Amino acid sequence: MSSKVTLMDYGMCNLLSVARAFEHCGADVEMTEDPGVAVRAEKLVVPGVGAFRDSIDEVEKRGFGDAIRRFVDAGRPLLGICVGMQMLFETSEEFGDHPGLGVFAGRVAAIPRVNTDGVLQRVPHIGWNHLMAPETGRSWRGSILDGFEGTHPAFYFVHSYSAVPADPAVRLADVFYGGHRICAAVQRENVMATQFHPERSGELGLSLVRQFISL
Amino acid sequence: MSPIRLIARLDIKGPNLIKGVHLEGLRVVGDPREFARRYYEAGVDELIYMDVVASLYGRNSLHEIVRRTAHDVFVPLTVGGGLRSVDDVKEILRAGADKVAINTAAVARPELITDVSHRFGSQAMVLSIEAKQVAVSKWEAYTDNGRERTGLDVLEWVRRGVELGAGEVLVTSVDREGTRRGFDLDLIRRVSQAVSVPVIASGGMGSIEDLVAAVHEGCADAVAMADVLHYQRMSLGEIRQAALAAGLPVRKIEP
């Protein structure tokens, strides 16, 4: 088991905070702008913040799209964060329909502007929110949330859109926002992704980072 | 309702954490990084660093402090003061900030709000407003720590700022700032009602009752605190426990 983690650098600004969190947790961090390096990584992190379209455009322009798909096919651990999670889906409705990487079936949709009582709610969803099991009741044991079973750990979110997986079985955790169930994390074997920011979620976030490093 | 965020606001002058009253009469409190680290360990939800003399000199000098803070603090950090261009913003984000708070430069050149939100996402663009009451339910926006008038009506300005792309609003009552007399609830409520993005209430927190009122009556999504924390009048743990006891939805540290 190696602690080497490769961060994909496609020009996003929060790269350093992600790198710093992984270093703090003992990872040997490598940042790369080279898709060839990414595809050969032992563990790959796809960070993200901001708008889906700008992010996916940069990813595709730099040749990271194919690199991610090939990396996933090879079965090694991948972690997508925030927009890095959203890009793994098939399409996003942000700024009109925009194709994603299609690693997970499903789309990325706007957070509802009104809560379940029909009252206007704040968007973006900014702040800490408590995770819960998805409707399938899937256990967190053996997942990136291993160790949190039976609890509702809070992580930091900042987003206006969220993934809607076509296959409920990939949903790992949800949060409630304005009464709506929102997908907070997905995992299918070694491909995992969080809508929240583990690198900005204090000690609980760091424990998730350690979990990924130890895979 | 999403959990209410408890934010520590650190006003910084040169290398020092400072605190004033009505944003004036600044006194040195200590080393900002030490305080930030302490608040992180106590479970703060977010931090705000404000370079209070930056606008005067036309530049933000917090890069080094931000860089060192980001080294061992893993909660979101907003940085404001003297940021004038997309390049300034880029530099401070690269140093480790997650968001920027912009006041003076946005008043001078409102399109900066759009430029920053397009380049870095609206979630990184916090519109900072310093409000002074001028009549019943009427406030004027100020810049340079409450020194310079803008002639802008706060409620009109905040609506425009959000239309231009601000993803969050930090509203500071200059009248209440540093007084521990409670938030300007009328101001906070009207700003909250004027926009659909999250609003951070700042200026006047002195007690748990003030916090509860800011949320229940002011409809704030987050509360910035300075004096009560810096002078250890209350600890973050006490504030969080008391807020929960008062029925306020704040993050539970023990899940």
Contacts between the chains, C-beta under 8 A, distances in Angstrom:
chain1	res1	chain2	res2	distance
A	13	B	90	6.9
A	13	B	93	4.3
A	13	B	94	6.3
A	13	B	120	6.1
A	13	B	124	7.8
A	14	B	93	7.5
A	14	B	98	6.7
A	16	B	70	7.1
A	16	B	94	6.5
A	16	B	96	6.0
A	17	B	70	6.1
A	17	B	74	8.0
A	17	B	96	6.0
A	17	B	98	6.9
A	20	B	70	6.0
A	20	B	71	6.5
A	20	B	74	8.0
A	20	B	96	7.3
A	21	B	74	5.8
A	24	B	72	7.0
A	24	B	74	7.4
A	49	B	98	8.0
A	49	B	120	7.8
A	49	B	121	6.0
A	49	B	123	7.2
A	49	B	124	7.4
A	50	B	120	5.9
A	50	B	121	3.1
A	50	B	123	7.2
A	50	B	124	7.2
A	51	B	121	5.7
A	113	B	196	7.5
A	120	B	196	6.2
A	121	B	196	8.0
A	122	B	2	7.7
A	122	B	196	6.3
A	122	B	197	6.3
A	122	B	198	4.9
A	122	B	221	5.9
A	123	B	196	6.4
A	123	B	197	7.3
A	124	B	122	7.1
A	124	B	123	5.3
A	124	B	167	5.6
A	124	B	168	7.6
A	124	B	197	6.9
A	124	B	198	7.2
A	125	B	2	6.5
A	126	B	5	7.8
A	126	B	123	6.7
A	126	B	167	7.7
A	126	B	168	6.3
A	126	B	198	5.0
A	126	B	221	7.4
A	126	B	222	8.0
A	127	B	2	5.1
A	127	B	3	5.9
A	127	B	4	7.8
A	127	B	5	5.0
A	127	B	45	7.1
A	127	B	198	7.4
A	127	B	221	7.2
A	127	B	222	7.0
A	128	B	3	5.3
A	128	B	5	6.9
A	128	B	45	5.8
A	128	B	251	4.3
A	129	B	2	5.8
A	129	B	3	6.5
A	130	B	3	7.5
A	130	B	251	7.6
A	130	B	252	7.1
A	130	B	255	6.9
A	148	B	255	7.3
A	151	B	255	3.9
A	152	B	252	7.7
A	152	B	255	5.0
A	153	B	255	4.6
A	154	B	3	6.9
A	154	B	251	4.6
A	154	B	252	6.8
A	154	B	253	7.9
A	154	B	255	6.7
A	156	B	45	7.9
A	156	B	75	7.0
A	156	B	76	6.2
A	158	B	76	7.6
A	158	B	123	4.7
A	159	B	123	7.4
A	160	B	122	7.7
A	160	B	123	7.6
A	177	B	2	6.0
A	178	B	1	7.9
A	178	B	2	7.9
A	197	B	76	7.8
A	199	B	74	6.4
A	200	B	74	6.3
A	200	B	75	6.0
A	200	B	76	5.0
A	200	B	98	6.6
A	201	B	74	7.2
A	201	B	75	7.5
A	202	B	40	7.2
A	202	B	43	7.1
A	202	B	74	5.6
A	202	B	75	5.6
A	203	B	74	7.7
A	204	B	255	7.7
A	205	B	74	6.2
A	206	B	74	6.1
